[in-house]
């Protein structure tokens, strides 16, 4: 049996029915990683001995008659900007290449409470800055559908691990699309939850008002199971929302009758590939045929979102990254003359080009004389974008757009054209600016490469997103397709 091809809930059923043990599943995945990852580059570190030890514990609990959770005994992966006690957390940066956190992120503790098996940490764009996972200090991750192409970013390692069967699910972080865009490129389900629904404690911050941890899975049911595990209030996170606990499994209902869906017209205009647009619109027709009410809606300030996003994100990055000086922890350069020279060399050698670019942009925008011209104006635009969504959700339950303007592009194709690379996030950044939840699900293919459809919901209404996505899955077969690596 090729266990790695199964979904998390399929493996759960086999473990609970004692058809296979967690140890056997974990050993199978580790063997598959050894064979597959040299061609994909999804992981930056593996913890095989600890994973097998945890798997044996799950098997013992089952043998003792204990009830295990929906994620118990299932191997999974974590993006390398989420802190794991005793295990390196590098953010794929030379600056933190030897950093071993003394504590777990809240989501890691929650996953451990469910007895999931952490296999390893996944590659990413350095400090989550990028859209292709080409900005890692360690390696370039490849798309399992076509290894000449990128898996998306910045959570490209997490998406590639799940798509290639090297993990049954993974956690990523999403600042401007970094879960949804890789999910789109790799033919997966990726959810950016409402800001504050999932604790950010232990997530190494890029842009604190935009970052959000979320799941990358093979199908919608797996997504619901992971959300049940990680969502919830955390007193350790000052931005955590004390929102009522929801059982997302109850959202797995095959019914969209009466749902009001808005087609956000600004997301189907110039810059969106014709075939991507065509496939998403065809998918919307499926919702209509199943009884949903569909109508066009305008979000007029969308055209300013990308500009506002890069100002806000870069300014917050400039502030957050002041702590990475190589003195208290982090990369330490050799051969310096004085403390100022040490600071300069530590940051010059420790950070990659994209990180330096965003720090400098943010520092400039926050400087005296430019704060009002750039940062303050970007915050005003943020308010306008949020109001666009507020008005839309007065009438609609959900909004549908493409996830990304294209399918996965070739490695190296956009690395020298920063503006072109940033355009990869044009459909996803407004969601982070507003703080609303959104999910990418596979909705078709172009030349053998997956196309993603983005379903956007109102604040804390992940349940309706899951319901619509689950209904779409049950009426299509796109989520069942797996890479046949080229």
C-alpha positions as CSV (number, residue, x, y, z in Angstrom):
1,X,0.0,0.0,0.0
2,X,1.4,3.4,-1.0
3,X,0.4,5.1,2.3
4,X,1.9,8.5,1.3
5,X,-0.9,8.9,-1.3
6,X,-3.7,8.9,1.4
7,X,-5.3,11.8,3.1
8,X,-4.9,12.4,6.8
9,X,-8.4,11.3,7.5
10,X,-7.9,8.1,5.5
11,X,-4.8,7.3,7.5
12,X,-6.7,8.1,10.7
13,X,-9.3,5.6,9.9
14,X,-6.7,2.9,9.2
15,X,-4.9,3.6,12.4
16,X,-8.0,3.6,14.5
17,X,-9.2,0.3,12.8
18,X,-5.7,-1.2,13.5
19,X,-5.2,-1.9,9.8
20,X,-1.8,-0.2,10.1
21,X,0.1,1.2,13.1
22,X,1.3,4.8,13.5
23,X,4.9,3.4,13.6
24,X,4.4,1.7,10.2
25,X,2.9,4.9,8.7
26,X,5.8,7.0,10.1
27,X,8.5,4.6,8.8
28,X,6.8,4.6,5.4
29,X,6.8,8.4,5.2
30,X,10.5,8.6,6.3
31,X,11.4,6.1,3.6
32,X,9.4,8.1,1.1
33,X,11.2,11.3,2.2
34,X,14.6,9.7,1.8
35,X,13.7,8.7,-1.8
36,X,11.8,11.8,-2.8
37,X,13.1,14.9,-1.0
38,X,16.5,15.0,-2.8
39,X,14.5,15.8,-5.9
40,X,12.0,18.3,-4.2
41,X,13.9,19.9,-1.3
42,X,10.9,20.4,0.9
43,X,12.6,19.9,4.2
44,X,15.5,21.7,6.0
45,X,15.6,19.3,8.9
46,X,14.1,15.9,9.8
47,X,13.5,14.5,13.3
48,X,13.2,10.8,12.5
49,X,14.1,9.3,15.9
50,X,11.7,11.5,17.9
51,X,9.0,11.0,15.3
52,X,9.2,7.2,15.6
53,X,9.3,7.5,19.4
54,X,6.0,9.5,19.4
55,X,4.5,7.1,16.9
56,X,5.2,4.1,19.2
57,X,3.5,6.0,22.1
58,X,0.3,6.4,19.9
59,X,0.4,2.7,19.1
60,X,0.7,1.9,22.8
61,X,-2.3,4.2,23.6
62,X,-4.4,2.4,21.0
63,X,-3.3,-1.0,22.4
64,X,-4.3,0.2,25.9
65,X,-7.8,1.0,24.6
66,X,-7.3,4.8,24.8
67,X,-9.2,7.0,22.3
68,X,-6.9,8.9,20.0
69,X,-7.7,12.2,18.3
70,X,-8.5,12.8,14.6
71,X,-4.8,13.7,14.0
72,X,-3.3,11.1,16.4
73,X,-0.3,9.2,14.9
74,X,-0.3,11.2,11.7
75,X,3.0,12.5,10.3
76,X,3.0,16.2,9.5
77,X,5.4,19.1,8.8
78,X,5.9,22.6,10.0
79,X,7.2,25.7,8.3
80,X,10.6,26.7,9.7
81,X,9.5,30.0,11.1
82,X,7.3,28.4,13.8
83,X,9.3,27.7,17.0
84,X,10.0,24.1,18.1
85,X,11.7,23.5,21.4
86,X,15.0,21.8,21.1
87,X,14.8,21.8,17.3
88,X,16.4,24.4,15.0
89,X,14.1,27.1,13.8
90,X,16.0,29.0,11.1
91,X,13.5,30.9,9.0
92,X,15.7,29.5,6.1
93,X,18.1,32.3,7.0
94,X,21.8,32.4,7.7
95,X,21.0,34.8,10.5
96,X,19.2,32.1,12.5
97,X,20.9,29.0,11.1
98,X,22.0,27.8,14.6
99,X,19.0,29.1,16.6
100,X,17.3,26.4,18.8
101,X,14.2,27.8,20.6
102,X,13.8,27.0,24.3
103,X,10.0,26.8,23.8
104,X,7.3,25.6,21.5
105,X,4.9,27.9,19.5
106,X,1.3,27.5,20.8
107,X,0.3,25.7,17.6
108,X,3.0,23.1,18.1
109,X,1.8,22.4,21.7
110,X,-1.8,22.1,20.3
111,X,-0.6,19.7,17.6
112,X,1.3,17.6,20.2
113,X,-1.8,17.5,22.4
114,X,-3.5,15.8,19.5
115,X,-0.5,13.3,19.2
116,X,0.4,14.3,15.7
117,X,3.9,13.2,14.6
118,X,6.2,16.1,13.7
119,X,8.5,14.8,10.9
120,X,10.5,17.9,10.3
121,X,10.7,21.6,9.4
122,X,10.1,22.8,5.9
123,X,12.0,25.2,3.6
124,X,10.7,28.7,3.0
125,X,11.6,32.1,1.5
126,X,13.9,33.7,4.1
127,X,11.9,35.1,6.9
128,X,8.7,34.5,4.8
129,X,9.7,37.2,2.3
130,X,9.0,35.9,-1.2
131,X,6.5,34.1,-3.5
132,X,8.6,31.2,-4.8
133,X,10.8,29.7,-2.1
134,X,13.8,30.7,-4.1
135,X,14.9,33.2,-1.4
136,X,16.0,30.5,1.1
137,X,19.6,30.7,2.3
138,X,19.8,26.9,2.1
139,X,18.2,25.5,-1.1
140,X,15.5,26.0,-3.7
141,X,12.4,23.9,-3.2
142,X,10.8,22.5,-6.4
143,X,7.2,22.0,-7.4
144,X,6.3,18.2,-7.2
145,X,4.1,18.7,-10.3
146,X,7.1,19.9,-12.4
147,X,10.5,20.2,-10.7
148,X,11.5,22.9,-13.2
149,X,8.9,25.1,-11.5
150,X,8.5,26.8,-8.2
151,X,6.1,25.6,-5.5
152,X,5.1,29.1,-4.6
153,X,6.0,30.9,-1.4
154,X,6.8,31.7,1.2
155,X,5.4,28.4,2.6
156,X,6.6,26.5,-0.5
157,X,8.4,23.8,1.5
158,X,5.2,23.0,3.4
159,X,3.1,22.8,0.2
160,X,5.8,20.7,-1.6
161,X,6.0,18.3,1.3
162,X,2.2,17.7,1.3
163,X,1.9,17.5,-2.5
164,X,4.8,15.0,-2.8
165,X,3.4,12.8,0.0
166,X,6.3,13.6,2.4
167,X,3.7,14.7,5.0
168,X,0.0,14.3,5.4
169,X,-0.5,17.9,6.3
170,X,1.6,20.9,7.1
171,X,1.4,24.2,8.9
172,X,2.5,27.4,7.1
173,X,2.2,31.1,7.7
174,X,0.4,33.6,5.5
175,X,1.4,37.3,5.4
176,X,0.1,38.2,2.0
177,X,-0.8,34.8,0.5
178,X,2.0,32.5,1.6
179,X,-0.3,29.6,2.4
180,X,-2.9,30.1,-0.4
181,X,-0.5,30.8,-3.3
182,X,1.7,27.7,-2.7
183,X,-1.5,25.6,-2.2
184,X,-2.7,26.9,-5.6
185,X,0.6,26.1,-7.3
186,X,0.8,22.6,-5.8
187,X,-2.9,21.6,-6.2
188,X,-3.7,21.6,-2.4
189,X,-6.1,23.1,0.1
190,X,-4.7,26.1,2.0
191,X,-6.5,28.2,4.6
192,X,-5.6,31.6,5.9
193,X,-7.8,31.9,9.0
194,X,-9.3,35.1,10.4
195,X,-6.6,37.3,11.9
196,X,-6.4,36.3,15.6
197,X,-8.2,33.0,15.3
198,X,-5.0,30.9,15.5
199,X,-2.3,32.0,18.0
200,X,0.8,33.6,16.6
201,X,2.8,33.0,19.8
202,X,6.0,31.4,18.7
203,X,5.7,32.5,15.1
204,X,8.8,34.5,14.2
205,X,7.2,37.7,13.0
206,X,7.6,39.3,9.6
207,X,4.7,41.7,9.6
208,X,2.8,41.3,12.9
209,X,-0.5,42.8,11.8
210,X,-0.7,40.6,8.7
211,X,0.9,37.2,9.7
212,X,-1.4,34.3,10.4
213,X,-0.6,30.5,10.8
214,X,-2.8,28.1,8.9
215,X,-3.0,24.6,7.5
216,X,-2.0,23.1,4.1
217,X,-3.8,19.8,3.4
218,X,-4.7,17.4,0.6
219,X,-8.5,18.0,1.0
220,X,-11.1,20.1,2.8
221,X,-11.9,17.5,5.4
222,X,-8.2,17.4,6.5
223,X,-8.3,21.2,6.7
224,X,-11.3,21.0,9.1
225,X,-9.5,18.5,11.3
226,X,-6.3,20.7,11.5
227,X,-8.4,23.8,12.3
228,X,-10.1,22.0,15.1
229,X,-6.7,21.4,16.6
230,X,-5.0,24.8,16.2
231,X,-7.8,27.4,16.4
232,X,-8.6,29.0,19.8
233,X,-7.8,31.8,22.2
234,X,-4.3,32.1,23.6
235,X,-3.4,34.4,26.5
236,X,0.2,34.4,25.3
237,X,-0.7,36.2,22.1
238,X,-2.0,39.8,22.6
239,X,-3.7,39.7,19.2
240,X,-5.5,36.4,19.9
241,X,-9.3,36.7,19.6
242,X,-11.4,35.2,22.4
243,X,-13.9,33.7,20.0
244,X,-16.2,30.8,20.7
245,X,-14.9,27.4,20.0
246,X,-16.2,25.9,16.7
247,X,-16.3,22.3,15.6
248,X,-15.3,22.6,11.9
249,X,-16.1,19.0,11.1
250,X,-19.8,20.1,11.4
251,X,-19.1,22.4,8.3
252,X,-18.4,19.3,6.1
253,X,-21.9,19.5,4.6
254,X,-22.5,18.9,0.9
255,X,-25.0,21.8,0.4
256,X,-24.7,25.3,-0.9
257,X,-28.3,26.0,-1.6
258,X,-29.2,29.6,-0.8
259,X,-25.6,30.7,-0.3
260,X,-25.0,34.1,-1.7
261,X,-21.7,34.3,-3.6
262,X,-20.1,37.4,-5.0
263,X,-17.8,37.4,-8.0
264,X,-15.2,40.1,-7.1
265,X,-14.9,41.7,-10.6
266,X,-11.5,43.5,-9.9
267,X,-9.9,40.1,-9.5
268,X,-10.8,39.0,-13.0
269,X,-9.3,42.0,-14.9
270,X,-5.9,42.7,-16.4
271,X,-3.0,40.6,-15.2
272,X,-5.0,37.4,-14.7
273,X,-4.1,34.6,-17.1
274,X,-7.0,33.8,-19.5
275,X,-7.1,30.1,-18.7
276,X,-7.0,30.7,-15.0
277,X,-9.9,33.2,-15.3
278,X,-11.8,30.8,-17.5
279,X,-11.4,27.8,-15.1
280,X,-12.4,29.8,-12.0
281,X,-15.5,31.2,-13.7
282,X,-16.4,27.7,-14.8
283,X,-16.1,26.5,-11.2
284,X,-18.4,29.3,-10.1
285,X,-21.0,27.9,-12.5
286,X,-20.8,24.6,-10.5
287,X,-21.8,26.5,-7.4
288,X,-24.7,28.1,-9.3
289,X,-25.9,24.7,-10.6
290,X,-25.9,23.5,-7.0
291,X,-28.3,26.2,-5.9
292,X,-26.0,29.1,-4.8
293,X,-27.0,32.6,-5.8
294,X,-24.2,34.2,-7.7
295,X,-23.8,37.9,-8.5
296,X,-20.9,40.3,-9.5
297,X,-19.6,42.6,-6.8
298,X,-17.1,45.5,-6.8
299,X,-14.2,46.0,-4.3
300,X,-13.1,49.3,-5.8
301,X,-9.9,49.8,-3.6
302,X,-8.4,46.5,-4.6
303,X,-6.1,48.2,-7.1
304,X,-4.3,49.9,-4.2
305,X,-3.9,46.8,-2.1
306,X,-0.5,45.6,-3.4
307,X,1.1,49.0,-2.9
308,X,-0.3,49.4,0.5
309,X,0.6,45.9,1.5
310,X,4.3,46.3,0.6
311,X,4.5,49.5,2.5
312,X,2.8,48.1,5.7
313,X,4.7,44.8,5.6
314,X,8.1,46.4,5.0
315,X,7.5,49.0,7.8
316,X,6.6,46.3,10.3
317,X,9.5,44.2,9.1
318,X,11.9,47.1,9.7
319,X,10.7,47.4,13.2
320,X,10.6,43.6,14.0
321,X,14.0,42.9,12.5
322,X,15.9,45.4,14.7
323,X,16.4,42.6,17.2
324,X,18.4,40.5,14.7
325,X,21.8,42.1,15.5
326,X,24.0,39.0,16.1
327,X,24.7,40.2,19.7
328,X,22.2,38.4,21.8
329,X,21.7,35.5,19.3
330,X,21.9,34.9,15.6
331,X,24.7,35.1,13.1
332,X,28.0,36.5,14.3
333,X,30.5,37.8,11.7
334,X,34.2,37.5,12.1
335,X,36.9,40.2,11.8
336,X,35.2,43.4,13.0
337,X,36.8,46.6,14.3
338,X,34.2,48.0,16.7
339,X,30.6,47.4,17.8
340,X,29.1,49.5,14.9
341,X,31.2,47.5,12.4
342,X,30.0,44.3,14.1
343,X,26.3,45.3,13.7
344,X,26.9,46.1,10.0
345,X,28.7,42.9,9.2
346,X,26.3,40.7,11.1
347,X,23.3,42.0,9.2
348,X,25.1,42.4,5.9
349,X,26.3,38.7,5.9
350,X,23.3,37.3,7.9
351,X,20.5,38.6,5.7
352,X,19.7,37.8,2.1
353,X,19.0,40.4,-0.6
354,X,15.2,40.3,-0.4
355,X,15.2,40.7,3.4
356,X,17.6,43.7,3.1
357,X,15.5,45.2,0.4
358,X,12.3,45.1,2.6
359,X,14.1,46.3,5.7
360,X,15.5,49.3,3.8
361,X,12.1,50.1,2.2
362,X,10.4,50.0,5.6
363,X,13.0,52.1,7.3
364,X,12.8,54.7,4.5
365,X,9.0,54.8,4.7
366,X,9.1,55.2,8.5
367,X,11.7,57.9,8.5
368,X,11.1,61.5,9.4
369,X,9.5,63.4,6.4
370,X,8.2,60.2,4.8
371,X,6.0,58.6,7.5
372,X,2.9,60.5,6.5
373,X,3.6,60.3,2.8
374,X,3.9,56.5,2.8
375,X,3.1,54.5,6.0
376,X,0.2,56.7,7.2
377,X,-1.3,56.8,3.7
378,X,-1.0,53.0,3.4
379,X,-2.9,52.6,6.7
380,X,-5.7,54.8,5.3
381,X,-5.9,52.6,2.2
382,X,-6.0,49.6,4.6
383,X,-9.2,51.0,6.2
384,X,-10.8,51.6,2.7
385,X,-10.0,48.0,1.7
386,X,-11.5,46.7,4.9
387,X,-14.6,48.7,4.3
388,X,-14.9,47.2,0.8
389,X,-15.1,43.8,2.4
390,X,-17.5,44.9,5.1
391,X,-19.9,46.3,2.5
392,X,-19.6,43.1,0.4
393,X,-20.4,40.9,3.3
394,X,-23.5,42.8,4.1
395,X,-24.9,41.2,1.0
396,X,-22.9,38.1,0.3
397,X,-21.9,35.0,2.4
398,X,-18.7,34.4,0.3
399,X,-16.6,36.0,-2.4
400,X,-14.8,34.0,-5.1
401,X,-11.6,35.0,-7.0
402,X,-8.6,33.3,-8.5
403,X,-5.9,32.5,-5.9
404,X,-3.0,33.4,-8.1
405,X,-2.9,35.2,-11.5
406,X,-1.0,32.3,-13.1
407,X,-0.1,28.7,-12.6
408,X,3.4,27.9,-11.2
409,X,6.1,29.7,-13.0
410,X,9.6,28.4,-13.8
411,X,12.5,28.5,-11.3
412,X,14.5,31.7,-12.0
413,X,11.8,33.2,-14.3
414,X,11.0,36.1,-12.0
415,X,14.0,36.4,-9.6
416,X,15.4,39.4,-11.3
417,X,12.1,41.2,-11.8
418,X,11.0,42.1,-8.3
419,X,7.8,43.9,-9.4
420,X,6.8,40.9,-11.6
421,X,7.4,38.6,-8.6
422,X,5.3,40.8,-6.3
423,X,2.4,40.6,-8.8
424,X,2.1,36.9,-7.8
425,X,0.3,38.1,-4.7
426,X,-2.1,40.4,-6.3
427,X,-5.2,38.2,-5.5
428,X,-4.2,37.3,-2.0
429,X,-2.9,40.4,-0.2
430,X,-6.2,42.2,0.2
431,X,-7.4,39.4,2.5
432,X,-4.5,39.9,4.9
433,X,-4.9,43.7,4.8
434,X,-8.6,43.2,5.9
435,X,-7.9,40.3,8.2
436,X,-10.7,38.1,6.8
437,X,-10.3,34.4,6.2
438,X,-9.8,32.8,2.8
439,X,-9.1,29.4,1.3
440,X,-7.5,28.2,-1.9
441,X,-8.8,24.9,-3.4
442,X,-7.8,23.2,-6.7
443,X,-10.4,23.9,-9.4
444,X,-8.7,22.8,-12.6
445,X,-5.4,22.5,-14.6
446,X,-3.5,24.3,-17.3
447,X,-0.9,22.3,-19.2
448,X,-0.8,19.8,-16.3
449,X,-0.3,22.4,-13.6
450,X,-2.9,23.1,-10.9
451,X,-5.2,26.2,-10.8
452,X,-6.4,27.5,-7.5
453,X,-9.8,29.1,-6.7
454,X,-9.9,31.5,-3.7
455,X,-13.0,31.5,-1.4
456,X,-13.1,34.5,0.9
457,X,-15.4,34.6,3.9
458,X,-16.5,37.1,6.6
459,X,-14.7,37.4,9.9
460,X,-14.6,34.2,11.9
461,X,-16.9,32.5,9.3
462,X,-14.4,29.7,8.3
463,X,-17.4,27.3,8.6
464,X,-19.1,28.7,5.6
465,X,-15.9,28.6,3.6
466,X,-15.4,25.0,4.5
467,X,-19.0,24.1,3.6
468,X,-18.7,25.7,0.2
469,X,-15.2,24.1,-0.5
470,X,-16.4,20.7,0.7
471,X,-19.4,20.8,-1.6
472,X,-17.2,21.8,-4.5
473,X,-14.9,18.9,-3.8
474,X,-17.7,16.4,-3.6
475,X,-18.9,17.5,-7.0
476,X,-15.5,17.5,-8.7
477,X,-12.3,15.4,-8.7
478,X,-9.5,18.0,-8.9
479,X,-8.5,17.4,-5.3
480,X,-7.9,13.7,-6.1
481,X,-5.2,14.4,-8.7
482,X,-1.6,13.8,-7.5
483,X,1.7,14.9,-9.1
484,X,3.3,12.7,-11.7
485,X,6.6,14.4,-11.4
486,X,8.2,15.8,-14.6
